[in-house]
Amino acid sequence: MTDGERLVWATTYALVFDRDGDSVNAARAAARAVVQLREAAQRMLRGPQALPIDERDFLDEIVSVP
């Protein structure tokens, strides 16, 4: 799991847990968010404009979101 994926997991978990108060649902939602993030990255790699992805480039973008 990359640093960006950890951040997405933790953020999603916190948001869902705050809304529902159910840790199991929060963990499932967080896991789904990471899977969707990975699938999006794979689609970008296979697309016609395929570029190598370095997750560290996206980490600054994710962290700087207010």
C-alpha positions as CSV (number, residue, x, y, z in Angstrom):
1,M,0.0,0.0,0.0
2,T,1.4,3.4,-1.0
3,D,1.4,6.5,1.2
4,G,-1.3,8.0,-1.0
5,E,-3.4,4.9,-0.6
6,R,-2.9,5.0,3.2
7,L,-4.0,8.6,3.2
8,V,-7.1,7.8,1.1
9,W,-7.9,4.9,3.3
10,A,-7.6,6.9,6.5
11,T,-9.6,9.9,5.2
12,T,-12.4,7.7,3.9
13,Y,-12.5,5.7,7.1
14,A,-12.7,8.9,9.2
15,L,-15.4,10.4,7.1
16,V,-17.6,7.3,7.0
17,F,-17.0,6.5,10.7
18,D,-17.9,10.1,11.6
19,R,-21.1,9.8,9.6
20,D,-22.2,6.3,10.6
21,G,-20.4,5.5,13.8
22,D,-19.9,1.9,12.5
23,S,-16.2,0.8,12.2
24,V,-17.0,-2.2,10.0
25,N,-18.8,-0.1,7.4
26,A,-16.1,2.5,7.6
27,A,-13.4,-0.1,7.0
28,R,-15.3,-1.5,4.0
29,A,-15.8,1.9,2.5
30,A,-12.1,2.7,2.9
31,A,-11.1,-0.5,1.3
32,R,-13.4,0.1,-1.6
33,A,-12.0,3.6,-2.0
34,V,-8.4,2.2,-2.3
35,V,-9.5,-0.4,-4.8
36,Q,-11.2,2.3,-6.9
37,L,-8.0,4.4,-6.7
38,R,-5.9,1.5,-7.9
39,E,-8.4,0.8,-10.8
40,A,-8.3,4.4,-11.9
41,A,-4.5,4.3,-12.0
42,Q,-4.6,1.1,-14.0
43,R,-7.0,2.6,-16.5
44,M,-4.6,5.5,-16.9
45,L,-1.7,3.2,-17.5
46,R,-3.6,1.3,-20.2
47,G,-5.1,4.3,-21.9
48,P,-4.0,5.9,-25.1
49,Q,-2.1,8.6,-23.2
50,A,-0.3,6.1,-20.9
51,L,2.2,7.8,-18.7
52,P,4.2,6.2,-15.9
53,I,2.6,7.1,-12.5
54,D,4.6,7.9,-9.5
55,E,2.3,8.0,-6.5
56,R,4.6,10.5,-4.7
57,D,3.6,13.1,-7.3
58,F,-0.1,12.8,-6.2
59,L,0.7,12.7,-2.4
60,D,1.4,16.5,-2.3
61,E,-1.9,17.1,-4.1
62,I,-3.9,15.0,-1.7
63,V,-2.2,16.4,1.4
64,S,-2.8,20.0,0.3
65,V,-6.5,19.6,-0.1
66,P,-8.2,21.6,2.7
